[in-house]
Amino acid sequence: ALVAGVCGQPIVHSMSPLLHNAWLAAAGIDGAYVPMGPPEDRFEVFVNGFRGGVIRGLNVTIPFKERALACADEASDLARLAGAANLLRFREDGTIFADNTDGPGLLGAIAAQAPAFDVSAAPVVILGAGGAARGAAAALLLAGAPKVGIVNRTVAKAQAIADALGDKVIAAGEAELPALLADAGLVINATSLGLGGGDGPPADLALTPPGCVVMDMVYKPLRTEFLQRAQAAGRPTVDGLEMLLLQAVPSFEAFFGQAPPAGVDVRAVALAHL
Ligand code: ATR
């Protein structure tokens, strides 16, 4: 059997086993996708134990994505720029290759739900400066965004991302947000605000140009307060669930050597679980 898995801490809430095992069953593949929760202080020992061994690869989630990149012998450009990996492949020669499929997931979600979006046409504004914000900025830069503004309560964290990603990325505080919104082509909530049904980040989305796409990386609930405000302002919206579902597609291909089978409604599988 082909075995892969996902590791994080905590791991019980991960939706990945549900998705991958639904695909495995539908494709008739002799395989399994297993959730794993290594102790936080022993992540490196856990990963290195799989070198050249029995499992094909691992997805990696919070809080291990940065440490996963550091464990790898080789990494994709995107993983390096994002400073994080959500996919590790264990190669037969004992080496580890790190990749990041959150970026393709983000771009795919926008393509699916806001097909008119042109990444090269206007600046991007990202709210928040954690790992999710850096990953989004890296993916959008590689996809051709002309400028990325990172706005955060703690400006020093936004500045650290700008320093790592180069001069197309600028750091800003909340006072500069209205000016950035006024010529944005895409606004992304990459803060944790809105999780569990609370208020999203305080950005006046009506200041954005008509047609500006608004995305939320928070997907619990699916229609966040932030997306509801975007919709009220008449802006096209993209939800975080689509990103979560689409990051799983290249992971499945890397683990099991084929695309996920058509005909599995993974969005419905996920929604039943939210
Ligand atoms: P992740 O790795 O998932 O991106 P994170 O590193 O915890 O998560 O980042 C959370 C983001 O949400 C940060 O940008 C954080 O702002 P600070 O860097 O100033 O802490 C932002 N955030 C969380 N709670 C917030 C709040 N009440 N107001 C404003 N920003 C908040």
py3Dmol code that shows the C-alpha trace and the ligand (Angstrom):
import py3Dmol

protein = """\
ATOM      1  CA  ALA A   1       0.000   0.000   0.000  1.00  0.00           C
ATOM      2  CA  LEU A   2       1.055   3.588  -0.630  1.00  0.00           C
ATOM      3  CA  VAL A   3       1.037   5.608   2.567  1.00  0.00           C
ATOM      4  CA  ALA A   4       1.079   9.364   3.109  1.00  0.00           C
ATOM      5  CA  GLY A   5      -0.135  11.591   5.875  1.00  0.00           C
ATOM      6  CA  VAL A   6      -0.517  14.973   7.461  1.00  0.00           C
ATOM      7  CA  CYS A   7       1.214  16.200  10.594  1.00  0.00           C
ATOM      8  CA  GLY A   8       0.352  19.131  12.818  1.00  0.00           C
ATOM      9  CA  GLN A   9      -0.317  19.970  16.427  1.00  0.00           C
ATOM     10  CA  PRO A  10      -3.180  19.677  17.160  1.00  0.00           C
ATOM     11  CA  ILE A  11      -4.140  17.426  14.220  1.00  0.00           C
ATOM     12  CA  VAL A  12      -7.669  16.211  15.074  1.00  0.00           C
ATOM     13  CA  HIS A  13      -9.321  19.099  13.202  1.00  0.00           C
ATOM     14  CA  SER A  14      -7.459  18.507   9.932  1.00  0.00           C
ATOM     15  CA  MET A  15      -9.755  17.935   6.989  1.00  0.00           C
ATOM     16  CA  SER A  16      -6.981  16.467   4.810  1.00  0.00           C
ATOM     17  CA  PRO A  17      -7.480  12.782   5.759  1.00  0.00           C
ATOM     18  CA  LEU A  18     -11.143  13.076   4.789  1.00  0.00           C
ATOM     19  CA  LEU A  19     -10.320  14.499   1.345  1.00  0.00           C
ATOM     20  CA  HIS A  20      -7.399  12.240   0.461  1.00  0.00           C
ATOM     21  CA  ASN A  21      -9.085   9.056   1.687  1.00  0.00           C
ATOM     22  CA  ALA A  22     -12.261   9.920  -0.286  1.00  0.00           C
ATOM     23  CA  TRP A  23     -10.108  10.282  -3.412  1.00  0.00           C
ATOM     24  CA  LEU A  24      -8.172   7.068  -2.699  1.00  0.00           C
ATOM     25  CA  ALA A  25     -11.402   5.106  -2.295  1.00  0.00           C
ATOM     26  CA  ALA A  26     -12.964   6.558  -5.456  1.00  0.00           C
ATOM     27  CA  ALA A  27      -9.808   5.867  -7.495  1.00  0.00           C
ATOM     28  CA  GLY A  28      -9.524   2.317  -6.137  1.00  0.00           C
ATOM     29  CA  ILE A  29      -5.920   2.971  -5.061  1.00  0.00           C
ATOM     30  CA  ASP A  30      -4.416   0.639  -2.462  1.00  0.00           C
ATOM     31  CA  GLY A  31      -3.318   3.433  -0.166  1.00  0.00           C
ATOM     32  CA  ALA A  32      -3.950   5.318   3.044  1.00  0.00           C
ATOM     33  CA  TYR A  33      -3.588   8.891   4.267  1.00  0.00           C
ATOM     34  CA  VAL A  34      -3.030   9.144   7.995  1.00  0.00           C
ATOM     35  CA  PRO A  35      -3.222  12.031  10.515  1.00  0.00           C
ATOM     36  CA  MET A  36      -0.180  12.338  12.812  1.00  0.00           C
ATOM     37  CA  GLY A  37       0.511  14.609  15.767  1.00  0.00           C
ATOM     38  CA  PRO A  38       4.213  14.530  16.659  1.00  0.00           C
ATOM     39  CA  PRO A  39       5.257  16.226  19.924  1.00  0.00           C
ATOM     40  CA  GLU A  40       6.174  19.855  19.260  1.00  0.00           C
ATOM     41  CA  ASP A  41       9.735  19.510  20.538  1.00  0.00           C
ATOM     42  CA  ARG A  42      10.456  16.384  18.477  1.00  0.00           C
ATOM     43  CA  PHE A  43       9.264  17.359  14.986  1.00  0.00           C
ATOM     44  CA  GLU A  44      12.722  17.017  13.377  1.00  0.00           C
ATOM     45  CA  VAL A  45      13.289  13.534  14.847  1.00  0.00           C
ATOM     46  CA  PHE A  46       9.821  12.532  13.622  1.00  0.00           C
ATOM     47  CA  VAL A  47      10.463  13.746  10.053  1.00  0.00           C
ATOM     48  CA  ASN A  48      13.998  12.406   9.755  1.00  0.00           C
ATOM     49  CA  GLY A  49      12.724   8.959  10.777  1.00  0.00           C
ATOM     50  CA  PHE A  50      10.824   8.763   7.483  1.00  0.00           C
ATOM     51  CA  ARG A  51      13.880   9.296   5.266  1.00  0.00           C
ATOM     52  CA  GLY A  52      13.982   6.705   2.483  1.00  0.00           C
ATOM     53  CA  GLY A  53      11.387   4.771   4.400  1.00  0.00           C
ATOM     54  CA  VAL A  54       7.890   3.506   4.185  1.00  0.00           C
ATOM     55  CA  ILE A  55       5.860   6.614   3.497  1.00  0.00           C
ATOM     56  CA  ARG A  56       5.764   8.613   0.278  1.00  0.00           C
ATOM     57  CA  GLY A  57       5.308  11.982   1.848  1.00  0.00           C
ATOM     58  CA  LEU A  58       3.707  14.254   4.382  1.00  0.00           C
ATOM     59  CA  ASN A  59       1.556  17.297   4.350  1.00  0.00           C
ATOM     60  CA  VAL A  60       2.540  19.688   7.113  1.00  0.00           C
ATOM     61  CA  THR A  61       0.299  22.103   8.928  1.00  0.00           C
ATOM     62  CA  ILE A  62       0.408  24.494  11.881  1.00  0.00           C
ATOM     63  CA  PRO A  63       2.790  24.936  13.689  1.00  0.00           C
ATOM     64  CA  PHE A  64       5.419  22.997  11.701  1.00  0.00           C
ATOM     65  CA  LYS A  65       5.541  24.542   8.199  1.00  0.00           C
ATOM     66  CA  GLU A  66       8.698  26.617   8.756  1.00  0.00           C
ATOM     67  CA  ARG A  67      10.527  23.755  10.475  1.00  0.00           C
ATOM     68  CA  ALA A  68       9.468  21.394   7.658  1.00  0.00           C
ATOM     69  CA  LEU A  69      11.324  23.582   5.159  1.00  0.00           C
ATOM     70  CA  ALA A  70      14.404  23.530   7.374  1.00  0.00           C
ATOM     71  CA  CYS A  71      14.365  19.687   7.459  1.00  0.00           C
ATOM     72  CA  ALA A  72      14.536  19.385   3.672  1.00  0.00           C
ATOM     73  CA  ASP A  73      17.630  18.820   1.532  1.00  0.00           C
ATOM     74  CA  GLU A  74      16.052  20.586  -1.446  1.00  0.00           C
ATOM     75  CA  ALA A  75      13.072  22.902  -1.860  1.00  0.00           C
ATOM     76  CA  SER A  76      11.012  24.524  -4.599  1.00  0.00           C
ATOM     77  CA  ASP A  77      11.413  28.259  -5.295  1.00  0.00           C
ATOM     78  CA  LEU A  78       7.952  28.870  -3.881  1.00  0.00           C
ATOM     79  CA  ALA A  79       8.657  27.035  -0.623  1.00  0.00           C
ATOM     80  CA  ARG A  80      11.885  28.998  -0.173  1.00  0.00           C
ATOM     81  CA  LEU A  81      10.212  32.337  -0.904  1.00  0.00           C
ATOM     82  CA  ALA A  82       7.256  31.469   1.346  1.00  0.00           C
ATOM     83  CA  GLY A  83       9.710  30.430   4.059  1.00  0.00           C
ATOM     84  CA  ALA A  84       7.485  27.433   4.679  1.00  0.00           C
ATOM     85  CA  ALA A  85       6.585  24.004   3.304  1.00  0.00           C
ATOM     86  CA  ASN A  86       3.259  22.188   3.529  1.00  0.00           C
ATOM     87  CA  LEU A  87       4.487  19.196   1.513  1.00  0.00           C
ATOM     88  CA  LEU A  88       7.495  16.949   2.128  1.00  0.00           C
ATOM     89  CA  ARG A  89       8.405  14.142  -0.255  1.00  0.00           C
ATOM     90  CA  PHE A  90      10.619  11.314   0.984  1.00  0.00           C
ATOM     91  CA  ARG A  91      12.751  10.218  -1.940  1.00  0.00           C
ATOM     92  CA  GLU A  92      14.184   6.737  -2.340  1.00  0.00           C
ATOM     93  CA  ASP A  93      17.761   7.987  -1.921  1.00  0.00           C
ATOM     94  CA  GLY A  94      16.923   9.180   1.593  1.00  0.00           C
ATOM     95  CA  THR A  95      16.651  12.872   0.773  1.00  0.00           C
ATOM     96  CA  ILE A  96      13.671  15.132   1.460  1.00  0.00           C
ATOM     97  CA  PHE A  97      12.162  17.568  -1.043  1.00  0.00           C
ATOM     98  CA  ALA A  98      10.033  20.413   0.317  1.00  0.00           C
ATOM     99  CA  ASP A  99       7.291  22.123  -1.637  1.00  0.00           C
ATOM    100  CA  ASN A 100       4.452  24.519  -0.956  1.00  0.00           C
ATOM    101  CA  THR A 101       1.030  23.849  -2.459  1.00  0.00           C
ATOM    102  CA  ASP A 102      -0.746  26.575  -0.459  1.00  0.00           C
ATOM    103  CA  GLY A 103       0.370  29.035  -3.156  1.00  0.00           C
ATOM    104  CA  PRO A 104      -1.157  27.088  -6.074  1.00  0.00           C
ATOM    105  CA  GLY A 105      -4.226  26.552  -3.863  1.00  0.00           C
ATOM    106  CA  LEU A 106      -4.614  30.287  -3.358  1.00  0.00           C
ATOM    107  CA  LEU A 107      -4.182  31.094  -7.068  1.00  0.00           C
ATOM    108  CA  GLY A 108      -6.494  28.241  -8.050  1.00  0.00           C
ATOM    109  CA  ALA A 109      -9.198  29.410  -5.646  1.00  0.00           C
ATOM    110  CA  ILE A 110      -9.123  32.897  -7.157  1.00  0.00           C
ATOM    111  CA  ALA A 111      -9.202  31.489 -10.701  1.00  0.00           C
ATOM    112  CA  ALA A 112     -12.215  29.330  -9.766  1.00  0.00           C
ATOM    113  CA  GLN A 113     -14.296  31.911  -7.914  1.00  0.00           C
ATOM    114  CA  ALA A 114     -13.145  35.219  -9.484  1.00  0.00           C
ATOM    115  CA  PRO A 115     -12.141  34.193 -13.032  1.00  0.00           C
ATOM    116  CA  ALA A 116     -11.841  37.797 -14.271  1.00  0.00           C
ATOM    117  CA  PHE A 117      -8.949  38.527 -11.885  1.00  0.00           C
ATOM    118  CA  ASP A 118      -5.664  39.575 -13.535  1.00  0.00           C
ATOM    119  CA  VAL A 119      -2.767  39.303 -11.069  1.00  0.00           C
ATOM    120  CA  SER A 120      -0.506  41.640 -13.057  1.00  0.00           C
ATOM    121  CA  ALA A 121      -3.062  44.449 -13.343  1.00  0.00           C
ATOM    122  CA  ALA A 122      -3.018  46.063  -9.883  1.00  0.00           C
ATOM    123  CA  PRO A 123      -1.428  45.923  -6.430  1.00  0.00           C
ATOM    124  CA  VAL A 124      -2.359  43.310  -3.848  1.00  0.00           C
ATOM    125  CA  VAL A 125      -3.114  44.160  -0.210  1.00  0.00           C
ATOM    126  CA  ILE A 126      -2.581  41.463   2.413  1.00  0.00           C
ATOM    127  CA  LEU A 127      -3.917  41.957   5.934  1.00  0.00           C
ATOM    128  CA  GLY A 128      -1.765  40.193   8.526  1.00  0.00           C
ATOM    129  CA  ALA A 129       1.908  39.241   8.699  1.00  0.00           C
ATOM    130  CA  GLY A 130       2.081  35.633   9.948  1.00  0.00           C
ATOM    131  CA  GLY A 131       3.077  32.562   7.974  1.00  0.00           C
ATOM    132  CA  ALA A 132      -0.140  32.597   5.944  1.00  0.00           C
ATOM    133  CA  ALA A 133       0.485  36.198   4.838  1.00  0.00           C
ATOM    134  CA  ARG A 134       4.070  35.471   3.794  1.00  0.00           C
ATOM    135  CA  GLY A 135       2.967  32.410   1.794  1.00  0.00           C
ATOM    136  CA  ALA A 136       0.287  34.406  -0.002  1.00  0.00           C
ATOM    137  CA  ALA A 137       2.708  37.237  -0.789  1.00  0.00           C
ATOM    138  CA  ALA A 138       5.291  34.801  -2.174  1.00  0.00           C
ATOM    139  CA  ALA A 139       2.768  33.035  -4.410  1.00  0.00           C
ATOM    140  CA  LEU A 140       1.335  36.290  -5.766  1.00  0.00           C
ATOM    141  CA  LEU A 141       4.800  37.723  -6.453  1.00  0.00           C
ATOM    142  CA  LEU A 142       5.860  34.618  -8.392  1.00  0.00           C
ATOM    143  CA  ALA A 143       2.545  34.810 -10.287  1.00  0.00           C
ATOM    144  CA  GLY A 144       3.369  38.366 -11.421  1.00  0.00           C
ATOM    145  CA  ALA A 145       1.805  40.790  -8.930  1.00  0.00           C
ATOM    146  CA  PRO A 146       3.318  44.251  -9.560  1.00  0.00           C
ATOM    147  CA  LYS A 147       3.247  45.243  -5.882  1.00  0.00           C
ATOM    148  CA  VAL A 148       2.201  43.649  -2.582  1.00  0.00           C
ATOM    149  CA  GLY A 149       1.319  45.743   0.460  1.00  0.00           C
ATOM    150  CA  ILE A 150       1.407  43.932   3.812  1.00  0.00           C
ATOM    151  CA  VAL A 151      -0.612  45.662   6.488  1.00  0.00           C
ATOM    152  CA  ASN A 152      -0.305  44.538  10.084  1.00  0.00           C
ATOM    153  CA  ARG A 153      -1.045  45.713  13.603  1.00  0.00           C
ATOM    154  CA  THR A 154       2.601  44.935  14.397  1.00  0.00           C
ATOM    155  CA  VAL A 155       4.409  46.691  11.533  1.00  0.00           C
ATOM    156  CA  ALA A 156       7.782  45.117  12.377  1.00  0.00           C
ATOM    157  CA  LYS A 157       6.404  41.693  11.367  1.00  0.00           C
ATOM    158  CA  ALA A 158       5.188  43.090   8.035  1.00  0.00           C
ATOM    159  CA  GLN A 159       8.621  44.691   7.557  1.00  0.00           C
ATOM    160  CA  ALA A 160      10.350  41.347   8.138  1.00  0.00           C
ATOM    161  CA  ILE A 161       8.317  39.829   5.279  1.00  0.00           C
ATOM    162  CA  ALA A 162       9.069  42.802   3.012  1.00  0.00           C
ATOM    163  CA  ASP A 163      12.796  42.453   3.790  1.00  0.00           C
ATOM    164  CA  ALA A 164      12.669  38.740   2.885  1.00  0.00           C
ATOM    165  CA  LEU A 165      10.701  39.157  -0.351  1.00  0.00           C
ATOM    166  CA  GLY A 166      12.276  42.194  -2.004  1.00  0.00           C
ATOM    167  CA  ASP A 167      11.295  45.665  -3.070  1.00  0.00           C
ATOM    168  CA  LYS A 168       7.941  44.861  -4.701  1.00  0.00           C
ATOM    169  CA  VAL A 169       6.693  44.173  -1.177  1.00  0.00           C
ATOM    170  CA  ILE A 170       6.036  47.058   1.174  1.00  0.00           C
ATOM    171  CA  ALA A 171       5.116  46.999   4.852  1.00  0.00           C
ATOM    172  CA  ALA A 172       2.468  49.310   6.236  1.00  0.00           C
ATOM    173  CA  GLY A 173       0.555  50.067   9.384  1.00  0.00           C
ATOM    174  CA  GLU A 174      -3.205  50.327   9.699  1.00  0.00           C
ATOM    175  CA  ALA A 175      -3.118  54.115   9.137  1.00  0.00           C
ATOM    176  CA  GLU A 176      -1.899  53.541   5.571  1.00  0.00           C
ATOM    177  CA  LEU A 177      -4.609  51.004   4.739  1.00  0.00           C
ATOM    178  CA  PRO A 178      -7.188  53.379   3.145  1.00  0.00           C
ATOM    179  CA  ALA A 179      -4.637  54.630   0.599  1.00  0.00           C
ATOM    180  CA  LEU A 180      -3.582  51.069  -0.255  1.00  0.00           C
ATOM    181  CA  LEU A 181      -7.186  49.903  -0.628  1.00  0.00           C
ATOM    182  CA  ALA A 182      -7.922  52.714  -3.103  1.00  0.00           C
ATOM    183  CA  ASP A 183      -5.860  51.106  -5.894  1.00  0.00           C
ATOM    184  CA  ALA A 184      -5.988  47.432  -4.925  1.00  0.00           C
ATOM    185  CA  GLY A 185      -6.919  44.654  -7.348  1.00  0.00           C
ATOM    186  CA  LEU A 186      -7.015  42.020  -4.616  1.00  0.00           C
ATOM    187  CA  VAL A 187      -7.424  42.216  -0.829  1.00  0.00           C
ATOM    188  CA  ILE A 188      -6.744  39.133   1.316  1.00  0.00           C
ATOM    189  CA  ASN A 189      -7.486  38.597   4.987  1.00  0.00           C
ATOM    190  CA  ALA A 190      -4.533  36.573   6.287  1.00  0.00           C
ATOM    191  CA  THR A 191      -5.121  37.461   9.939  1.00  0.00           C
ATOM    192  CA  SER A 192      -6.931  35.133  12.299  1.00  0.00           C
ATOM    193  CA  LEU A 193      -9.728  37.698  12.723  1.00  0.00           C
ATOM    194  CA  GLY A 194     -13.164  36.327  11.848  1.00  0.00           C
ATOM    195  CA  LEU A 195     -12.336  32.754  12.865  1.00  0.00           C
ATOM    196  CA  GLY A 196     -15.283  31.244  14.705  1.00  0.00           C
ATOM    197  CA  GLY A 197     -17.727  33.891  13.557  1.00  0.00           C
ATOM    198  CA  GLY A 198     -16.241  37.089  15.013  1.00  0.00           C
ATOM    199  CA  ASP A 199     -15.579  40.363  13.201  1.00  0.00           C
ATOM    200  CA  GLY A 200     -12.958  40.342  10.454  1.00  0.00           C
ATOM    201  CA  PRO A 201     -10.201  42.942  10.145  1.00  0.00           C
ATOM    202  CA  PRO A 202     -11.447  46.549  10.152  1.00  0.00           C
ATOM    203  CA  ALA A 203     -10.845  47.535   6.522  1.00  0.00           C
ATOM    204  CA  ASP A 204     -13.362  49.745   4.671  1.00  0.00           C
ATOM    205  CA  LEU A 205     -13.780  47.568   1.586  1.00  0.00           C
ATOM    206  CA  ALA A 206     -15.981  50.183  -0.113  1.00  0.00           C
ATOM    207  CA  LEU A 207     -12.757  52.181  -0.646  1.00  0.00           C
ATOM    208  CA  THR A 208     -11.520  49.557  -3.145  1.00  0.00           C
ATOM    209  CA  PRO A 209     -12.077  50.028  -6.887  1.00  0.00           C
ATOM    210  CA  PRO A 210     -15.144  48.248  -8.313  1.00  0.00           C
ATOM    211  CA  GLY A 211     -14.109  44.754  -9.373  1.00  0.00           C
ATOM    212  CA  CYS A 212     -11.434  44.456  -6.673  1.00  0.00           C
ATOM    213  CA  VAL A 213     -11.432  40.812  -5.536  1.00  0.00           C
ATOM    214  CA  VAL A 214     -11.749  40.159  -1.792  1.00  0.00           C
ATOM    215  CA  MET A 215     -10.516  36.868  -0.366  1.00  0.00           C
ATOM    216  CA  ASP A 216     -10.600  35.471   3.164  1.00  0.00           C
ATOM    217  CA  MET A 217      -8.160  32.735   4.210  1.00  0.00           C
ATOM    218  CA  VAL A 218     -10.415  32.059   7.212  1.00  0.00           C
ATOM    219  CA  TYR A 219     -12.967  29.360   6.230  1.00  0.00           C
ATOM    220  CA  LYS A 220     -14.761  28.760   9.540  1.00  0.00           C
ATOM    221  CA  PRO A 221     -17.417  30.018   9.009  1.00  0.00           C
ATOM    222  CA  LEU A 222     -17.469  29.765   5.218  1.00  0.00           C
ATOM    223  CA  ARG A 223     -19.141  33.185   4.740  1.00  0.00           C
ATOM    224  CA  THR A 224     -17.081  35.255   7.147  1.00  0.00           C
ATOM    225  CA  GLU A 225     -18.068  38.705   8.352  1.00  0.00           C
ATOM    226  CA  PHE A 226     -15.247  40.086   6.157  1.00  0.00           C
ATOM    227  CA  LEU A 227     -16.648  38.399   3.013  1.00  0.00           C
ATOM    228  CA  GLN A 228     -20.153  39.573   3.908  1.00  0.00           C
ATOM    229  CA  ARG A 229     -18.873  43.163   3.999  1.00  0.00           C
ATOM    230  CA  ALA A 230     -17.137  42.658   0.649  1.00  0.00           C
ATOM    231  CA  GLN A 231     -20.335  41.331  -0.842  1.00  0.00           C
ATOM    232  CA  ALA A 232     -22.328  44.271   0.573  1.00  0.00           C
ATOM    233  CA  ALA A 233     -19.841  46.591  -1.158  1.00  0.00           C
ATOM    234  CA  GLY A 234     -20.476  44.719  -4.429  1.00  0.00           C
ATOM    235  CA  ARG A 235     -17.037  43.124  -4.656  1.00  0.00           C
ATOM    236  CA  PRO A 236     -16.365  39.605  -6.030  1.00  0.00           C
ATOM    237  CA  THR A 237     -15.338  37.237  -3.227  1.00  0.00           C
ATOM    238  CA  VAL A 238     -13.200  34.103  -2.822  1.00  0.00           C
ATOM    239  CA  ASP A 239     -13.519  31.821   0.216  1.00  0.00           C
ATOM    240  CA  GLY A 240     -10.740  30.075   2.104  1.00  0.00           C
ATOM    241  CA  LEU A 241     -12.304  26.632   1.783  1.00  0.00           C
ATOM    242  CA  GLU A 242     -11.579  26.596  -1.957  1.00  0.00           C
ATOM    243  CA  MET A 243      -7.894  27.267  -1.205  1.00  0.00           C
ATOM    244  CA  LEU A 244      -7.822  24.462   1.356  1.00  0.00           C
ATOM    245  CA  LEU A 245      -9.374  22.030  -1.128  1.00  0.00           C
ATOM    246  CA  LEU A 246      -7.105  23.013  -4.011  1.00  0.00           C
ATOM    247  CA  GLN A 247      -3.836  22.779  -2.038  1.00  0.00           C
ATOM    248  CA  ALA A 248      -4.673  19.093  -1.599  1.00  0.00           C
ATOM    249  CA  VAL A 249      -4.696  18.368  -5.357  1.00  0.00           C
ATOM    250  CA  PRO A 250      -0.923  18.641  -6.084  1.00  0.00           C
ATOM    251  CA  SER A 251      -0.236  16.891  -2.769  1.00  0.00           C
ATOM    252  CA  PHE A 252      -2.338  13.892  -3.849  1.00  0.00           C
ATOM    253  CA  GLU A 253      -0.497  13.786  -7.180  1.00  0.00           C
ATOM    254  CA  ALA A 254       2.880  13.864  -5.438  1.00  0.00           C
ATOM    255  CA  PHE A 255       1.940  11.040  -3.050  1.00  0.00           C
ATOM    256  CA  PHE A 256      -0.056   8.709  -5.271  1.00  0.00           C
ATOM    257  CA  GLY A 257       1.255   9.451  -8.769  1.00  0.00           C
ATOM    258  CA  GLN A 258      -2.025  10.446 -10.354  1.00  0.00           C
ATOM    259  CA  ALA A 259      -4.541  13.284 -10.270  1.00  0.00           C
ATOM    260  CA  PRO A 260      -7.461  12.972  -7.846  1.00  0.00           C
ATOM    261  CA  PRO A 261     -10.358  11.152  -9.531  1.00  0.00           C
ATOM    262  CA  ALA A 262     -13.177  13.258 -10.933  1.00  0.00           C
ATOM    263  CA  GLY A 263     -16.600  12.746  -9.456  1.00  0.00           C
ATOM    264  CA  VAL A 264     -15.775  13.231  -5.771  1.00  0.00           C
ATOM    265  CA  ASP A 265     -17.495  16.379  -4.498  1.00  0.00           C
ATOM    266  CA  VAL A 266     -14.798  17.310  -1.989  1.00  0.00           C
ATOM    267  CA  ARG A 267     -16.429  20.652  -1.282  1.00  0.00           C
ATOM    268  CA  ALA A 268     -19.534  18.833  -0.076  1.00  0.00           C
ATOM    269  CA  VAL A 269     -17.371  16.401   1.934  1.00  0.00           C
ATOM    270  CA  ALA A 270     -15.650  19.375   3.588  1.00  0.00           C
ATOM    271  CA  LEU A 271     -18.837  21.364   4.174  1.00  0.00           C
ATOM    272  CA  ALA A 272     -20.413  18.413   5.946  1.00  0.00           C
ATOM    273  CA  HIS A 273     -17.400  18.466   8.281  1.00  0.00           C
ATOM    274  CA  LEU A 274     -17.155  22.269   8.978  1.00  0.00           C
TER     275      LEU A 274
END
"""
ligand_1 = """\
31
ATR
P -0.525 32.286 10.665
O 0.781 31.586 10.808
O -1.699 31.381 10.470
O -0.482 33.345 9.632
P -0.074 34.027 12.972
O 1.392 33.981 12.717
O -0.565 33.800 14.362
O -0.857 32.963 12.101
O -0.607 35.420 12.416
C -1.844 35.936 12.800
C -2.033 37.333 12.194
O -3.288 37.836 12.661
C -0.978 38.338 12.614
O -0.729 39.217 11.549
C -1.667 39.066 13.777
O -1.212 40.397 14.012
P 0.113 40.673 14.917
O 1.281 40.278 14.076
O 0.075 42.130 15.190
O -0.074 39.828 16.139
C -3.077 39.093 13.283
N -4.012 39.306 14.395
C -4.438 38.388 15.277
N -5.287 38.946 16.173
C -5.408 40.268 15.829
C -6.142 41.390 16.359
N -6.947 41.256 17.431
N -6.017 42.575 15.733
C -5.206 42.709 14.659
N -4.483 41.699 14.127
C -4.584 40.495 14.703
"""
view = py3Dmol.view(width=600, height=400)
view.addModel(protein, "pdb")
view.setStyle({"model": 0}, {"cartoon": {"style": "trace"}})
view.addModel(ligand_1, "xyz")
view.setStyle({"model": 1}, {"stick": {}})
view.zoomTo()
view.show()
